Amino acid sequence: MKKPNIILIMTDTQATNMVGCYSGKALNTNNIDQLASEGIQFNSAYTCSPVCTPARGGLFTGIYSNQSGPWTNNLAPGLNIRNMGHHFKHANYKTCYIGKWHLDGHDYFGTGVCPPEWDKEFWYEGANYLAELSDKEIDLWRNGLNSAAELRANNITAEFTWANRISNRAVDYINRREQEKDHPFLMVLSYDEPHHPFTCPPEYVDKYEDFAYDLGKKAFDTLEKKPIHHKLWSDAMPSPVGEDGQYRHPLYFACNDYVDDEIGRVIKHLDQSELDNTWIVYTSDHGEMMGAHKLVSKGAAMYDDITNIPLIIRPPSSDRALDASEKVINTPVSHIDILPTLMMLAGITPPEILPGENLLSINDQLDITRGVMVEFNRYEIEHDSFGGFIPVRCWVNNDYKLVLNLLTSDELYDRKNDPDELNNLITSPKHEVIRDQIHDTLLAYMDTIRDPFRSYQWAVRPWRKGIEANWMGAFRPKPHDGFSKVVRDYDTGMPTQGVKVEDKKQKF
């Protein structure tokens, strides 16, 4: 049986609130919406972390960034950590990555150097795009195109943009594959839009000059009974939303529209023979607060505005007969589930170290207790303008969201009755039992995945009764990753025999 082709498309800073088929708003995301109509839409998909590099770390390595290495921006995965490209190239797939990488430990633009697991000819991260621009054009892109008038004054067309050049390369790659069909391919398209600096043709901006996004009650959150770091964040980076509760940002909405058209250009180029054997997966790394809860950008918060990301899987045209119950999934899923899902589609057995599951096996009726973890540790190592080290762990299930803010105070939200996440129930007597159950589940998961930031402080919270601080003493070798050599015990130098618990009674 011929192995399928896989195209993974991702955007940057585009939560579900910015996609029409999720938000119900007129955002002109018609091509993404079409994918949803032909595939499976996951309504409760969550980022691994609401900041770029840690989110990408989870998505592309299938391992949470706390253990894979890039637990903040500008850190790279460890040398013994394999990403999506490694797994697929090892399985005789052609592997192509086009666009923003943000996972090499360098800056936002990257080094421009293609890792060996990807096709060097098509590698095209930010540094490669910059290399095609003059110094004047670079300055324009980063600083001088802040309105439709400035875009027109500088004759900016689609051809100038990073997104357009990413799509061009994708089309070229598809054309190339027409002559090389012996091997299946994995192609990743990683768009920067609608992320700053919001560069698109001016006619897109024209459409949103008078557009206002109604945030509803979230615009008026007083942050009372919320963690103090939310208030500090709000004070340091004031929300642009006024008393009308409307968010206005023509360039952001324009780029959101524009990147959808660039995505559509690639999808429409696939001919029928490729459609018959090509899976398309679309997602984003995280969202943008847009003034909700009086916050802007992203960072140490677990509000849906930045953690609830779009996720759509469209099967090949020959395998697209989906039941109504299969087309929309409400059970919580995660970035962490994407790599094992793609591997299973390709007939690759996911290694033990990957904690995610096959998204195509998720069932709303059967997986009612399923939950996912979201983490945050720090925004970036190179500056503290987003608050520094603020470790957070969150657990989302069908009904509730529990947020542990290790250095401040915690949160509990009722997802069904309080979708705007305004009422913090962490000390509510009526919710003690369910809160503690979710707390136990999150602690157990952190232990299972070997979260290196785990400690008794996550368990001993002011609101949690009956838990005492305990020393952690178990040695457990890293699960098999499919590539690394055998783990050897420190004491013996021999292949590990498995778990060993330190003897607390040992005397020296």
N, C-alpha and C positions, 0 to 999 in steps of 0.2 A: 504493500500500500504506500502510495506517495505521501511523503511528509508535507504538512501544510506550510505555506509562507505565513509570516506574522509581521504585521506593521503595528508598532506601538507609537502612538502620537501623544505628546504631552505639551501642555502650555505652562506658563509661569504666572502665579498670582491670579488664579481664576477658580474661585469656589463655586459651589452649586448655585449660589445666589446670582451668579453672572451668566448662567446658561438657561436659555428659554425653557427647555423641556423640564428643568428642575424648578425654576423660579416662577414660571408663568408670566414673566415680564417680556416686553417687546424689545429684546436685546439683539435681534438679528443674528442669532447663532443657528442659522437654518441648516447648515451642513452637519453640525454636531447633533442637532435635533433629529435630522434624518437618520444618522447612525443609530440613535436611540429607538426610532420607530422600527428599524430593521433588526435590532439586536436586543441586548439585555441591559437594562438601566438599573444600577445599584444606587438606591436612594440614601443609604446610610454608609457610604464609603468614607473612610477617614484617613487622613495623612498620618504617616509615622511621626511627623514632627512639623509644626507650623513655621518652619524656616527652611530655606532652599536646600543647602547641602545635606543636613540630616534627613530631610524628606527623600532626597535622591539616593542617599545611602541606603535607606530602607527599601526603596523601590527597586534599585538596580542590583543590590547584593542579596536581597531577601532576608537580611539580618538587621535588626534595629541598630541604629548608629551608635548607641551607647556601648556596644560590644564590637562593632565592625571598625570603629575608629573615628569617623567624621561626625562627632557629637555636637559640633558647631560649624558655622561657616568657616571656610579656609583651613579645614583639616581633611586629610585624605584617608581612605580606607587603609587598613594594615596590609603589609606585603603578603600576608597569608590569607587574605580575603579575596574571594573570587566574585566577579560580577556577572551580569547577564551575558555579556560577550564571551567570557571564558566558557561558560556552560554550553552555549550554543555552538561556538567554534569547535569545541571538543566533540560535539555530536555531529560534525560534518556539515554544519549550516554555514552559509555565507553571512557574515555579520557586518552591518553597516549602521553607523551612528552619525546623524547629521544634526548639528545644532548645539545649543547650550549644554555643557557637561557639568560644570560647577562641582566637580568631584575629584579634582586632582590636588587639592590642598593649596592651590595658588589663589589668585584673586577671582573676582567675578567673571573676568574674561577668559581665564585659564591660560595655560602655557602655549596652546596651539599645537602641541605634540600629540600625535595619535597613539594611544596605547596599542600594543601588539595584537590584542584580541579583536580589534575593529579594523575595518577596511581603511587604509591610509588615504586612498584616493578620494574618498568622500567625506572624510572627517572635516568638520566645519564649525568649530566652537567660536567663541567671541574673539579670541586673538587672531584667528584666521580671517574673520570678517574685517577686523581692524586693519589687517595687512593689505586689504584691498582698497582702503580709504586713504585719502590724503590727510595731512594734519588738519587742514581746514574742515574737511568733511567729518573728521572725528570730533572736532570741537562743536560743529553743528549738531551732530547726532547726540552728543552728551549734554549740550547746554543751550543750543540756539534755536530749537524747534518746538516752541512752547505754545503755539497757537496755530489756527488755520492760516492766519495772515503770514506768519513766519514760514510755514511750510510752503506757501505759494511764492513768497518772496525769494525763496531759495530753490524753487522749481523741483520740489521733492515729489517724486513719483514712486510707484511700488518698487521699481527696479533698484532704488536706493536702499531699500530696507533689508534688514537681516532676514526677516520672515520670508520675503520673496525669494531671496537667494537660497534659503533652506529648501523651499518648495521646488525651485529649479533643479537642485541637485537630486531631490527625491524623484522627480520626473525622469531625469537622466538615468538614475539607478534602475528604475522600473524598465526603461527602454533597454538598458544593458542586460537585464535579466531575461528579456525576450530571447536573447541569443545564448543564454546560459541556464537553461531550465533543468539541467541534470541535478543541481543542488538546490534545496530549498533555502530561503533567505529569511533572516530577521533584520528588519529595518526599523530603527528608532528615529523619529522626528521630534526634536526637542526645540520648541519655539520659545523665545523670550517674552513675546507679547502675551497678555496685555501689561506686562511689567514695565516700569519706568525704563527708558526715557520716553515712552509713548510716541513712537515714530510710525506714521502711516500717511497715506495720501490725504490731502486736505479735505477732499470731498466726504471722507468718513467723519471728520471732525464737524463738518457743517451739520450733519444729521443730529448731533448731540449738543449743539450750542444752547438749546433751551430745554434739554432733557434733565429731569431731576428724579433721582432714585429715592423712593419713599422707604425709609428705614423702619417706620412704625414705632412701636413702643421702645425698641432698642435704642433709639436716638436719645431717649430721655432717662436712661438708667442713671440713677444718682450715685451708683457704686457703693451705696450703703450696704453693710454686711458683706462686702466683697473684699478680697485680699488687698492689703495696703499697696502692694506693688502695682496693682491696676490703677490706683489713684495717683501714685507717683508717675506712672507712665502717662496718664491723661494730663497731668499738670505739665510735664516736660514736653509733650507733643500734643498740643491742643487740637481738639476735633474741629474740623471746618464746618460742621453741621450746625445750623442755626436753630431757632425756635420752631421752625416749620418742619423739622425732622427730615429734610431733604438733602441728599448728597449730590453735589454737582461736580462733575469732572469730565468735561467733553473729551479730552484726550484719552483718558482711561477707557471710557465706553467706546470710543472710536476704534481703539486698538483691539478691544474685545471683539468687535464686529469684524475688523479687518483680518485678524488671525483666523477667524472662522472661514473666511473666503479663501485664505491661503491653504487651509486644511482641505477645503472642498476641492481646490484645484488638483491636489494630489490624488484624492479619492476618485475623482472623475476620470483621471488618466488611466486608472487600472482597466485593462480590457477584460472581456468576459472570461477568457481562459484563466486569468489571474484571479478574478473574483471567485471563480469556482473553487479555488484552493487557497484563499487568503483570509486569515482572521485579522480583524482590525480592533485594536484596543485603544481607547482614548481616556486620558485622565489629566490631572494637573498636580503640581507639587503642594500647593496650599492656597489660601485666599488672602483677602485684604479686608481689614476691619471697616474701612470706609466711614468711620465715625460712629459705628454701632458701639454701644456701651462707652461712648465718649473716648474711643481709642482709634488710632490710625496705624497703618502698616501691619506688621505681624510680629509675634514674639511670645512672651511668657504668659499666654492665656489659652484656654481650651474652648473658647466660644466657637459655635458652628461656623461663624463668619470666616474663620481661617482654618478650621480643621475638617469641615465636611466638604470633601472634594468630589467633583464629578468622576464617575467611572462607568464606561459603557463598553460592552464587548459585542461586536457584530460578527456573527459566524460567516463562513463562506456562503455564497449565494446558493450553492448546491445543498447546504445544510442549514437553511434558515427558517424551517417550519417550527416555530416556537409556540407552545401553548400560552394562553394569556397569563397563567400563573408563573411562567418562566420569564416573561418579558420585563417584569418589574420585581426587584428583590429589595425588601425593606430591612432584612437582617443586617446588623453591622458587619462590615468587612473592612479591609485595610490595604494600603500599599504593600504590606508585608505578604499579602496573598497573591500578588500579581506574578512574581517570578515563578513560584511553584506551579501556578496555573498555566503559564506559557510553556514551561518545561513539560508538563503533562500533555499539552496539546501536541508537542513535538515528539512525544514518545521518550522523553528523557526522565529518568527517575530522580526526583529531587533528593538531595542528600539529607541526612538526619539533622544537620545543623539548621535547616530552614524551618522556622516555626509556623509558617503560613500554610494555608490549605487551598485546595482547588476551588476557585470561585464558582465553577460550573456545577459543583456538587452542593452548593448552598441552597437550602430550602426553607422558606419562611415558616412552614408548618412543623418541620422537624428540628430546626436549629433555634428554637425559642430561647435557649439559655446562652447562645453565643455572644461573646463580647470581644472588643478589640482594645488595644492599648495605644495611647498617644503619649509621646514624651517631649520634654523640652529641657535643655540644660543651659544653653547660652546662645546668644544670637551670633556672635562673631568673636574670634580671638584678637582681632586687631583694634577694636575700640569697645568702649563701654556705653555708647550712647543709647543702647537698648536695655540698660539695666544691669549688665554684668551677669554673674552666675546666679541663676534662679531655677534650680532643679524642680521639675514638675513631672508627675506621672498621672495619667488619666485613664479611667476605664469606662467604656461606653457599651451598654447593652441595649436591648430593645426599649426599655422603659426609663432608664436613668443614666446620668453621667456623674461619676465621682471624680473629683480633681484633688490630688494631694499636692499642695505647694509646700515643699519641705521646709523652707525658711520663713514662710509667712502662715497664712491661715487657709483652710480648705473650703471646698465647694461641693454641693450636691444639687443637681437639677433634675426635675421631672420632665423628661423629654416629651411626653404625651400632653401633659396639662400646662406646661410652661415652655413652649418651643422657643420663646424669645430669651430664655435663660436669665430672667430677672430676679427670681425668688430663690435665694440660696437657702437650702434646707438642711445644711450640715448639722445644725444643732436642734433640728425639729424632733421632738419626742415621738411623733407619729411615724417617723421614718428611721428610727434607730435600728430596727431589726434589718430592714433591707439595706440600709447604709453599711452596717457591719458585715453583712453577707458579701456585698460588692467589694468592700475593703479587703476581706479575706481572699476573695478571688484575685484581686489585683496583686496582692502580696505574693500569692502562690505563683502567679504568672511571672512576676519579676524574678522569682527564684528559679522557675523552670527555664527561662531563657538566659539565666546567668547575667542578669543586669549588673554590671560592675559597680553601679551607684547604689545598690541595695544595702540597707543597714537597718538596724532596729528603729532608727528615727522615723522611718516610714510607717512603722507599726504603732509606735507609742505616740498617738495623737491626743490632743487635749480632750476631744470628744469621745475617745474610745475607752471603754471601761474593760477591766479585766485582762489587759495585755501588759506584760512587763518586759523590760529590756532584756534581751538574751544575746549571748555571744554566738557568733556564727562560726562553725568549725569544720564543715564538711569540705573535703577535696573531691572535685568531680572533673574529670577530663572533658575537654571540649568535644562536643559531638562530631562525628565524622562529617567532613565537608566535601568528600568526593575527590579531593586533590592532594591534601596535605599528607605528610608521612605520619606514621603511627606516633601517638603521644606516649612519652616515657615517664615513668614515675621519678620524681626527684630523688627519692630515697634509694631506689634500686638501680636506676638507669635502664630498667627493663620495660617492655611494653606494659602499659597500665593495666591493672586488674579491675579498674573501675572506681567506684565511690569509696572513699576512706574518711572516716570521721575521727577527728582529733580526740585523743583520750584526755578528758578534762581532769582526770584524777592522776595523771602522770606526774611524777615528782622528779625534780632535777637536783 
